[in-house]
Amino acid sequence: MPDAALYRECLRGFVNTWECDEMGHMNVRFYISRALDGVASLANQWGLGPARLRGLGIQLKPRDQHIRFHREMRPGLACHMAGALLTRDERSFTIYQELRRSQDDAICATFRSQIQAVHQEDGRAVALDAIDGLQLPDSLAEVPAAGTPRGMKLRAPRPSPTRGEAVDAGLFKIFSGQVDPQLGNGRGEMRAEAVMGFISDGVPHFFDALGELQRDTDKSIGAAALEYRIVYRATARVGDLLSIHSGLQGVSSKATLFCHWMFDEESGRCVATSHAVAVCFDLESRRALTIPEDVRPRLEAQVVEGLRV
């Protein structure tokens, strides 16, 4: 691990069978929950444990996350995570984390998360210098090669899109549902990992809408994410009705790039936007498959120009 002295262990865990999906590996939503558990652990080591945050009336929220999936995590796998501080400014700090397979220390996923401290009552950002007891490290780490973007560019996010823009762009509506109480925190807010969970639930509808990447009837073909970026824009609450509108952003020899916009159905506000890189893969060999030559042009014809996270 580069600059090992800058890293602190922030998680030890295990892949439960119930966390795995039809592909036989841990679903993407649980990667996010692991990362946020790690953020809480690091914050505790830097003086902002859960009890202290409650006493201050502050909570930590992710604002922008980049995730790379390096290896599958199958049921029964023991794992651990370490993280380091990358940057800080007046109102946010950015953490880099590596989730590793404990049996051989191989990297399974990397995360880069911008975190903001906000008031619990109204969501206003808190100046970091005003938080008594916060002791962020003086030395900053650099993102190693394993954590750098591979299939996307981390540009500044676009302004929050509207549902009208989604309709005008011809985006597919891939998800519509209510935030169940089990997806909430103690304050009635939807937990951040539910954003990824709802996207995951909607992806099969997206592939069906494209009409070109249908899985074989014998279920020998699956799909897997290689990379994600999520920009969290507003806080949804338990009971809110959410929808996701998605479009194809690009196509390569093996991968599809797509963008998801999540909205509150009642207010119309944008809750989150996401950019993803995914592949189809053989469920027996566990290897990515090349998109057939006769399929790629039809996919390329469905690319939405200018679509951004």
C-alpha positions as CSV (number, residue, x, y, z in Angstrom):
1,M,0.0,0.0,0.0
2,P,1.5,3.4,-1.0
3,D,2.4,5.7,1.9
4,A,1.3,3.0,4.4
5,A,2.0,5.3,7.3
6,L,-0.8,7.6,6.2
7,Y,-3.4,4.8,6.2
8,R,-5.6,3.6,9.1
9,E,-7.6,0.4,9.2
10,C,-11.2,1.3,9.3
11,L,-13.2,-2.0,8.8
12,R,-13.0,-5.7,9.2
13,G,-15.9,-7.8,7.9
14,F,-17.3,-10.7,6.0
15,V,-19.5,-11.2,2.9
16,N,-22.8,-12.6,3.9
17,T,-24.8,-14.8,1.5
18,W,-27.8,-12.4,1.8
19,E,-25.6,-9.5,0.5
20,C,-25.0,-11.4,-2.8
21,D,-27.2,-11.1,-5.9
22,E,-28.1,-13.3,-8.8
23,M,-24.6,-13.0,-10.1
24,G,-23.2,-14.8,-7.1
25,H,-21.2,-11.9,-5.8
26,M,-21.8,-9.0,-3.3
27,N,-24.2,-6.5,-4.7
28,V,-22.9,-3.0,-5.4
29,R,-25.1,-1.4,-2.7
30,F,-23.1,-3.2,0.1
31,Y,-19.8,-1.9,-1.2
32,I,-21.2,1.6,-0.5
33,S,-22.3,0.5,3.0
34,R,-18.8,-0.8,3.7
35,A,-17.2,2.4,2.5
36,L,-19.5,4.5,4.7
37,D,-18.8,2.3,7.7
38,G,-15.2,2.9,7.0
39,V,-15.8,6.7,6.8
40,A,-17.4,6.5,10.3
41,S,-14.5,4.6,11.7
42,L,-12.0,7.1,10.3
43,A,-14.0,10.1,11.6
44,N,-14.0,8.5,15.0
45,Q,-10.2,8.2,14.9
46,W,-10.1,11.8,13.9
47,G,-12.2,13.0,16.9
48,L,-15.7,12.7,15.5
49,G,-17.2,9.5,16.8
50,P,-20.9,8.8,16.5
51,A,-21.8,9.9,20.1
52,R,-19.8,13.1,19.7
53,L,-21.5,13.9,16.3
54,R,-24.9,13.4,18.0
55,G,-23.9,15.7,20.8
56,L,-22.9,18.4,18.3
57,G,-26.0,18.0,16.3
58,I,-23.9,17.2,13.2
59,Q,-23.8,14.4,10.7
60,L,-21.4,13.4,8.0
61,K,-22.8,13.0,4.5
62,P,-21.1,11.8,1.2
63,R,-21.4,14.3,-1.6
64,D,-19.4,12.7,-4.4
65,Q,-18.1,9.2,-4.6
66,H,-16.0,7.3,-7.2
67,I,-15.8,3.5,-6.9
68,R,-13.7,1.0,-8.8
69,F,-14.6,-2.7,-8.6
70,H,-11.4,-4.7,-9.0
71,R,-12.4,-8.2,-8.0
72,E,-15.6,-10.1,-7.2
73,M,-16.5,-10.6,-3.5
74,R,-18.2,-14.0,-3.1
75,P,-20.1,-15.3,-0.1
76,G,-17.9,-16.2,2.9
77,L,-15.1,-13.8,2.0
78,A,-13.3,-12.1,4.9
79,C,-12.4,-8.5,4.1
80,H,-10.8,-5.5,5.6
81,M,-10.4,-1.8,4.7
82,A,-7.9,1.0,5.3
83,G,-8.3,4.7,4.4
84,A,-6.4,7.9,4.3
85,L,-7.1,11.6,4.0
86,L,-6.7,13.0,0.5
87,T,-7.8,16.6,0.7
88,R,-9.6,19.1,2.9
89,D,-11.1,22.6,2.4
90,E,-13.3,24.8,4.5
91,R,-16.4,22.6,4.5
92,S,-15.5,19.2,3.2
93,F,-12.8,16.5,3.2
94,T,-12.0,13.7,0.8
95,I,-11.1,10.2,1.8
96,Y,-9.5,7.3,-0.2
97,Q,-10.2,3.8,0.9
98,E,-9.2,0.3,-0.3
99,L,-11.3,-2.7,0.4
100,R,-9.1,-5.8,0.4
101,R,-9.5,-9.6,0.5
102,S,-8.1,-10.7,3.9
103,Q,-6.8,-14.1,2.6
104,D,-4.2,-12.5,0.3
105,D,-4.6,-8.7,0.7
106,A,-5.7,-8.3,-2.9
107,I,-7.7,-5.2,-3.7
108,C,-11.4,-5.8,-4.3
109,A,-12.6,-2.2,-4.5
110,T,-11.3,1.4,-4.1
111,F,-13.3,4.4,-3.1
112,R,-12.8,8.1,-3.2
113,S,-15.4,10.0,-1.1
114,Q,-16.0,13.7,-0.6
115,I,-17.6,14.1,2.9
116,Q,-19.3,17.1,4.3
117,A,-20.3,17.8,7.9
118,V,-23.9,19.3,8.1
119,H,-26.3,20.3,10.8
120,Q,-28.8,17.6,11.5
121,E,-31.7,20.0,11.8
122,D,-31.5,21.8,8.5
123,G,-28.6,20.3,6.5
124,R,-26.5,23.4,6.4
125,A,-22.8,22.8,5.9
126,V,-20.6,23.2,9.0
127,A,-17.2,24.9,8.7
128,L,-14.6,22.2,9.6
129,D,-12.5,24.7,11.6
130,A,-15.6,25.3,13.8
131,I,-15.9,21.7,14.9
132,D,-14.2,21.4,18.3
133,G,-12.1,18.3,18.6
134,L,-11.8,17.4,14.9
135,Q,-8.2,16.4,14.3
136,L,-7.8,15.7,10.6
137,P,-4.2,14.4,9.7
138,D,-1.7,17.0,8.7
139,S,-0.2,14.7,6.0
140,L,-2.2,14.0,2.9
141,A,-2.1,10.8,0.8
142,E,-2.1,10.7,-3.0
143,V,-4.5,8.5,-5.0
144,P,-2.6,5.4,-6.1
145,A,-3.0,3.9,-9.6
146,A,-5.6,1.4,-8.3
147,G,-7.9,4.2,-7.3
148,T,-7.7,6.4,-10.4
149,P,-10.6,6.4,-12.9
150,R,-10.2,3.9,-15.7
151,G,-13.4,4.2,-17.8
152,M,-14.6,7.7,-16.9
153,K,-13.3,11.2,-16.3
154,L,-14.0,12.9,-13.0
155,R,-15.1,16.3,-14.2
156,A,-17.0,18.8,-12.1
157,P,-20.7,17.7,-11.8
158,R,-23.2,19.3,-14.0
159,P,-26.0,21.4,-12.4
160,S,-28.8,19.3,-11.0
161,P,-31.0,18.1,-13.9
162,T,-34.7,18.3,-14.0
163,R,-37.3,15.6,-14.9
164,G,-38.1,17.7,-17.9
165,E,-34.6,17.3,-19.1
166,A,-34.8,13.6,-18.6
167,V,-38.0,13.4,-20.7
168,D,-36.6,15.7,-23.4
169,A,-33.4,13.6,-23.7
170,G,-35.5,10.4,-24.1
171,L,-34.1,8.7,-21.0
172,F,-35.6,5.4,-20.0
173,K,-37.5,5.3,-16.7
174,I,-35.9,2.2,-15.1
175,F,-37.1,2.5,-11.5
176,S,-40.0,3.8,-9.5
177,G,-40.6,3.0,-5.8
178,Q,-41.0,4.2,-2.2
179,V,-38.2,4.5,0.4
180,D,-38.9,1.7,2.8
181,P,-38.3,2.3,6.6
182,Q,-35.6,-0.3,6.6
183,L,-33.6,2.0,4.2
184,G,-33.7,4.9,6.6
185,N,-31.5,6.1,9.4
186,G,-32.5,7.1,12.9
187,R,-33.6,10.5,11.6
188,G,-35.9,9.2,9.0
189,E,-33.5,10.0,6.1
190,M,-32.7,7.5,3.4
191,R,-29.3,6.0,3.8
192,A,-26.8,6.9,1.1
193,E,-26.3,3.2,0.0
194,A,-30.0,3.0,-1.0
195,V,-29.1,5.2,-4.0
196,M,-26.9,2.5,-5.4
197,G,-29.4,-0.1,-4.3
198,F,-32.3,1.5,-6.3
199,I,-30.0,1.9,-9.3
200,S,-29.0,-1.8,-9.1
201,D,-32.7,-2.7,-9.0
202,G,-33.4,-0.7,-12.1
203,V,-30.5,-1.8,-14.3
204,P,-32.3,-4.9,-15.7
205,H,-35.0,-2.6,-16.9
206,F,-32.4,-0.4,-18.6
207,F,-30.8,-3.3,-20.5
208,D,-34.3,-4.5,-21.5
209,A,-35.1,-0.9,-22.8
210,L,-31.9,-1.0,-24.9
211,G,-33.1,-4.2,-26.4
212,E,-29.6,-5.5,-27.2
213,L,-28.0,-7.0,-24.1
214,Q,-30.6,-9.5,-23.1
215,R,-29.3,-12.3,-20.9
216,D,-29.4,-15.9,-22.3
217,T,-32.4,-18.0,-21.3
218,D,-30.0,-20.4,-19.6
219,K,-28.8,-17.6,-17.4
220,S,-25.2,-18.1,-18.5
221,I,-24.7,-14.4,-19.1
222,G,-24.6,-11.9,-16.3
223,A,-23.6,-8.2,-15.9
224,A,-21.1,-6.5,-13.6
225,A,-20.2,-2.9,-12.8
226,L,-16.5,-2.0,-13.2
227,E,-16.8,1.6,-12.0
228,Y,-19.3,4.0,-10.6
229,R,-19.5,7.7,-9.7
230,I,-22.4,9.0,-7.5
231,V,-23.1,12.7,-6.9
232,Y,-25.5,13.0,-3.9
233,R,-27.6,16.1,-4.4
234,A,-30.5,16.1,-2.0
235,T,-31.7,14.0,1.0
236,A,-34.6,11.7,0.5
237,R,-36.7,10.6,3.4
238,V,-38.5,7.4,4.4
239,G,-41.8,7.2,2.5
240,D,-40.6,9.4,-0.4
241,L,-41.4,8.2,-3.9
242,L,-38.4,8.1,-6.1
243,S,-37.8,7.4,-9.8
244,I,-34.6,6.9,-11.9
245,H,-34.2,7.9,-15.5
246,S,-31.3,6.5,-17.4
247,G,-29.5,6.8,-20.7
248,L,-26.6,5.3,-22.6
249,Q,-23.5,7.5,-22.5
250,G,-21.1,5.5,-24.6
251,V,-20.0,2.0,-25.9
252,S,-16.6,0.4,-26.2
253,S,-15.6,-3.1,-27.3
254,K,-16.7,-4.7,-24.0
255,A,-18.2,-2.0,-21.8
256,T,-21.3,0.2,-21.8
257,L,-21.3,3.6,-20.1
258,F,-24.5,4.9,-18.8
259,C,-25.9,7.7,-16.7
260,H,-28.7,7.6,-14.1
261,W,-30.7,10.6,-12.8
262,M,-32.7,10.0,-9.6
263,F,-35.7,12.3,-8.8
264,D,-38.2,12.8,-6.0
265,E,-41.5,12.0,-7.7
266,E,-43.5,14.5,-5.6
267,S,-41.3,17.6,-5.6
268,G,-39.4,16.9,-8.9
269,R,-36.0,17.7,-7.2
270,C,-32.9,15.7,-8.2
271,V,-31.8,13.4,-5.4
272,A,-28.7,12.0,-7.1
273,T,-26.9,11.5,-10.4
274,S,-24.6,8.6,-11.3
275,H,-22.2,7.5,-14.0
276,A,-21.4,3.8,-14.5
277,V,-19.2,1.5,-16.6
278,A,-20.4,-2.1,-16.9
279,V,-19.8,-5.3,-18.8
280,C,-21.5,-8.5,-19.7
281,F,-19.7,-11.5,-18.4
282,D,-19.8,-15.3,-18.6
283,L,-21.1,-16.7,-15.3
284,E,-18.9,-19.8,-15.6
285,S,-15.6,-18.3,-16.6
286,R,-16.3,-15.1,-14.7
287,R,-14.7,-13.1,-17.6
288,A,-16.0,-10.1,-19.4
289,L,-17.5,-10.7,-22.9
290,T,-16.9,-8.7,-26.0
291,I,-20.0,-6.9,-27.4
292,P,-20.9,-8.6,-30.7
293,E,-19.9,-6.6,-33.8
294,D,-23.5,-6.6,-35.1
295,V,-24.8,-5.3,-31.7
296,R,-22.5,-2.4,-31.1
297,P,-23.8,-0.1,-33.9
298,R,-27.3,-0.5,-32.6
299,L,-26.2,0.4,-29.2
300,E,-24.2,3.4,-30.4
301,A,-27.3,4.7,-32.1
302,Q,-29.0,4.9,-28.7
303,V,-26.2,7.0,-27.1
304,V,-27.5,10.3,-25.6
305,E,-25.1,13.1,-26.6
306,G,-24.0,15.4,-23.8
307,L,-25.4,13.2,-21.0
308,R,-23.4,13.9,-17.8
309,V,-23.5,13.1,-14.1
